Amino acid sequence: MTTMQRTLLVASAALALAALSACGEKPQTGAGIRSDATPYAGTGSAFTQPGWTAGDKASWEAQLKTRQQYGQNEYTRITAK
């Protein structure tokens, strides 16, 4: 077997492995969702935004509105200099 044939064999084997690697992906079924609780019910974690009360829909909506207005709105984040 010549060097050229060996190189071609190795290259074709690498190409075949690369083509077959796409077949191994697991289906994404959404099995990670474990509860059907409302979003404002909270997670039980102590790391929450100050001013938000777990289980209170009105405070949850107020926090979302505040985050959207001040945290994710580039027009309010840019200061004139």
URDAKA-V456951 format. One record per helix or strand of 3 or more residues. SS is the DSSP state (A for helix, B for strand). FROM is the first residue (numbers start at 0). TO is the last residue. If there is no record, write none. Layout:
((SS & FROM & TO) (SS & FROM & TO))
This chain:
((A & 2 & 23) (A & 38 & 40) (A & 56 & 70) (A & 73 & 76))
